[in-house]
Amino acid sequence: MYPYYPYFYDLFSASQYDQNFPQPIMPMQPMYPMQPMIPTPQAPERGIEIPGQLPLEESYIENILRLNLGKIATIYMTFENNKEWNAKVFRGRLEAAGKDHIIISDPETGKRYLLLMVNLDYITFDEELNYVPPAIPR
């Protein structure tokens, strides 16, 4: 039995023609009747959506970090099975945050660090944090 494709051609019907000439391709009837496409209802959107950010329920840490870009952060990280260091502290200006990473820059040297969220223990800030998203003007 052939898989159903709307434009599946019967390649065996060419045997009735001379093999020296190009063979016409004869369309075969679909094996299953075509089913009408019925739109499925979309799940209602959850949470507040802010341009440039993921929905709040799906990603808490990166949204909080994105609301505080430009602030100086102290990031505490743990690295398993590392003989040189198993924990390290990074301090710098918060440049960007994604689902799996944080980018900071050292204000004195300008050196940038790409840190993986999987190693993150916690983050401290020396100033007040923006936590509640600002109202979106309409």
N, C-alpha and C positions, 0 to 999 in steps of 0.2 A: 504494500500500500504506500502511495506517495504522500509526502507531507503536503498539506494544503497551502498553496500560494495562489493568489488571484490570477496571476499570469504565468502559470506553470505550463510548459509546452510538452506535448507528447513527442519525444524524440524517436520513438519506434515506428511512427506512422510513415516515415520516409522510405521504408523498405519496398513500398509499392512503386517507387520511381527508379529510373535508371541511375546507377551509382556514379556515372561519369559526369553528371550535371549537378549544379548546386541544388540542394534539396529544399523544397519549401517546408516551412515549419507550420504545422497545423495546431491551432490552439485546442486544448482539450477542455472539456467541461469541468467546472470545479467539483471536487469530490463532496464538498459540504456546501450547503446554501450559505450565501453571504448574510451575516448578521448585521443589522443596523447598529451604528455607533451611537450609544446612549451616553451622554455626559454623566460622569459620576460627580456627586456633590463634593465640594471641597470642604475640608475640615475648617472650622472657624479659626481665624488667626488668634494666636494667644499673645497676650502681653502688649506692651507699648513698643512700637518700632520707631527707632531714631535713625535718621539717615547716617550711614557710615558705621553703624553698629549692628551686632547680631541681636536678635530678640532677647530680652532680659532673662526669660526662663531658661533659655538654652545655653547661656554663657555668662556667668556672673563675673568672674575675675577679670576677663579681658575688657568687659564693658566698664567696670570700675576703673581699671587702669586707663582706658581711653578717655574717660572723663577727667583724668588727672595728668594728661600729657604735659610735659614741660616741667613738672615738679621733680625735686630731688628725692630719690627713693633709696632705701637700703634693703637689698634683696638677700635673703638667707637661703642657701641651697645645700642639699646633701647629695653626694655622689657615692653610690654603692660600689663596693669592691674596688675602691681606688686606694692604692698604697701610699701615694704622695699626699693626698688630702681626701678626707671623706666628707668634709663640710667646708664651705667657702662663703664669704660675704662679699657682695658687689655693691658699690655705691655709685650712683650717677643720675643724670637727668633722663627721665622717662621719655623715650622718643616714639615708640610704637608698641602695640600689644596685639597679639593674635591668639587664636585658639590654642596654639601649642608653643608659643614663644613670646619673649619680651626683648625689646631692644632698648638699651640704655647707652648713654655716652658719658665719659668722664669729663666734667667741665674744665678741669685743669689741663688735660692732655688732648682732649678731643677724641680719644680712642673709644671705639664703639664695641659693645658686647652684645652678642645674640645668645640669649639664655633660654634653655628649654623649660617649659612648664613642668615637665615630668620630674625635674629635680627641685622644684620650688617647695620650700617649707613655709615661709611667710615673708611679708614685705612691711617695712615701716616707713613712715613719712614724718618729717619734722614740722609739717604744717597741716592745716585742716584739709580734709579731703572733700572733693565733690562726689556725692554719692547718689543723690536724687537727680535724674536727668532733667535738664532745663526744659521748660515748656516750649513746644514747637509753635512758632507763629504761623497762623493760617491766613 
